[in-house]
Amino acid sequence: MGFGLQIAATLWLSLILPVGSQVPEFRAYEFHFGPCHVEGVALLELWKAFGAMKDIVVTQDKIMSVRLLKQEVFQNVSDAESCYLAHELLKFYLHTVFKDYYHKVVEFKIMKSFSTLANNLFVIMSKLQPRQENETVSIRESAHRRFLLFWSAFKQLNTEAALTKAFGEVDILLTWMGKFYRH
């Protein structure tokens, strides 16, 4: 009986594996932020989670003349810089924006999508391991200067407006991150 079960399992796997390899969720996609690679997060899931919240969040943004994630933040980011910049932005989003925007999430009843997005961004951030060696100091500083462009714009707004604006710009962040998504 054990041998028959093995044959059945082998036949089943031989049928399902070729099918599974054709489905995008089964492929090995990963983020390549320069030397930092992150596997196990589907960019499509991030977009779906944000898409489920975007309309609600965008209607709360009353300041249309300001953009936090300006073109200068992402313009000509080198592969080496991308790891540091992604790490700093995700850390800020998770520790400040998502943490402090939580009360709005509860109010708007968008907890499931919010949790999916936050958890996946946390996985990405936690797997990014920027190097701390001396030869990367200038790269790290350049990425930090880019982050400060975003941070200074954030600080110029009152807290509630800044959180809403930053949360509403997650699509800009995801678009930039998508440039580093490969299989």
PyMOL commands that set and color helices and strands:
alter all, ss='L'
color gray80, all
select helices_A, chain A and resi 2-22+24-26+43-60+71-74+79-108+111-127+134-156+159-168+170-178
alter helices_A, ss='H'
color red, helices_A
select strands_A, chain A and resi 30-33+36-39+181-182
alter strands_A, ss='S'
color yellow, strands_A
deselect
rebuild
show_as cartoon
